[in-house]
Amino acid sequence: MSDLDAEPSEDGSDPAVSANDATLADSHTEMTEMLLPNDTNNLGRALGGTVLHWMDVCGAIAGMRFSSRQVVTASMDHVDFIAPIETGEVVVIEGYVFNTGRTSLDVKVDVRAENPRTGEERRTTASYFTFVALDDEGRPTEVPDLACPTDAEEALRTRAVDGRREQLREVVDRYDV
């Protein structure tokens, strides 16, 4: 059982989650890629566009798992490329829904690189995405409410909300003329 899993009641249901809710853990998605030469620049490091593509796919999967609907990308906040990813490294992309609107889902996506020989990991990229859930006719449709029945889920949600708020504040300060 992962840290994000809640203990179910005797009948198998989670008493903290209503029928109209989905949990942060329901959305948790982790993808793994290996950085190969075709996705690198002339320095042997990941192309930014490749990393953004992986992040968008991971975020969309998290949104679909949460809403049980097709989702489309509405926006991506400021992206921080914190450290390079080198050819041959394992890339782990992790995302989860941390907030919802009526038809929208906010997803935190983090990327880390791992040296497969040493196991050493480092954070490389982070951003926040907003997706919109679609019905079978391709129109925006309502999404479940977000429930965080465990302390671990609530802590992740709080960190994401606070992190997004801080990131937006820094971007405004940086470009405020």
N, C-alpha and C positions, 0 to 999 in steps of 0.2 A: 504494500500500500504506500503511495507517495504522500508527501507532506500536504498535498492539496486535497486528498481524499477525506471526506467526512465519514464518521462512523454512522452507518445506517441504523434505523430502528429495527425491532424484531421482524416487522413485516417487509423489510428491505427498502422502505422509503426513508428519506431524510426529513425529519420533522421541521427543520429550519427552512426547507425549500418548498414553496407552493407549486401547484400545477402550472402556473403561468410564469414560473421562474426558470432560469438556467443558471448554472454556477460558473464561476471563473474556471474551476477545474474542468468543466465540460468543454471549455474552449481551448484549453492548454494544448499547444502544438509545438513539436520539436522536429525540425528537419535537419538532415545531415548531408553535406556535399563534400566533395574533395575538389580543391582548386587545381585545375588542370591547365596546361599552357594555353589552350584555346580561349580561356576566360581571363587572361592576364595582359598587362601592358608590357612595354619594352623593358621594364625593370623586373619582370617576373612577379608582379603583385596584382591582386585582384582588380579588375576593371570595376569602377564605381557602379556602372550600369548593371553589371552582373549581380553585384551585391544587392542593389535596389530591387532587381527582379526577384531574387530569392526572398527578400523581405516582404514584397508584395504578395507573393504566392503563400508564404507562411501566414501572413495576416489574414488573407482571404480564407484559408482553411480554418483558422481559428474562428473567424466570423461565421462560416458555414456550419461548423460543429456546434456553435452556440445557438444559432437561430434555426437550424435545420432548413435553411433556405439558401438559394444562390445569392451571392453578394457581389457588389461592384465597388471598386475603389472610388471614394469621393474626394479624399485628400490625404496628403502625406505632409506632416509638419517638417520643420527644419531637420536635416539629417546631419548627425555628427559622425564623421569618419575619424575615429579615435586612434586607431593603429592599423598598419597595413596587414594584409593577409598574403602570405608567401606561397608560391607554387608548391604543391604537395601537401599543404596543410589541410587538416579536416576543418570544415566550417560548420558550426552549429548555429542554426537560426531558431529562435524561440519566441513564440508570441502567445498572447492571451487577451481576451476581452476584459477591459477594466471599467467600462462605463457604457451606458446605453441611452439613446433617445427614443423617440417613438418608432422610427424606422432605421435609425443609425446605430452603429457599434463602434466604439473606440477601442483600438487594439495597440498594445505596447509590443514592439518587436525589438529584440536584442540579438546581436550577432557576436559570436566569439570564435576565435581561431584556436586550434589545438595542434601541437606538434605530435604526430602519431608515434614518434619514436620515444619521446620523453614524457608525454602526457601533459606537458606544460600548456596551460590555457591563458588566454588574455582576451579581454573585451575589445571589440574592434569597431562596432557600429551600433547606433541606436536611433530609433525614431518612433513616432506615434502616427497611426493611420486612422482614418475614419472610413468605414464601409457602410453601404446602404443595402439592406435586404430587399430582395425582389420576389414578387409572387410569380405564379406560373405564366402570367401574361407580361412579365417584365416590368411591372409597376412597383414602386416602393410599397412595402408591407410592414406591419408592426413586428417588432422583435420582442422576445421575452424580457422580463425584468431581470437584472443581475442580482444574484444572491451570492453571498460569501459566507457560507456556514462554518468555515474553519478560521482559526486565527491566522493561519498561513495565507489563506486566500485574502482575508481582509488586509493583512500587511502588504501583500503584493499590490492590491487595489490602491491602498493609500499611497504607497511609494510611486505608483504610476500617475495618480492624480496630482500629487505634489510635484513630481518630476516634470510632468507636462506643463504645469503652471510656471515652474521655475524656468524651464527652457523657453517658453513664450516670453516671459519677462526679460530674459537675456537677449533674445532676438530683437525685441522692441528697443531695449536700451542700446543695442549695437547699431541699429539703423535709425534711431531717433535723431533727427537733424535739428 
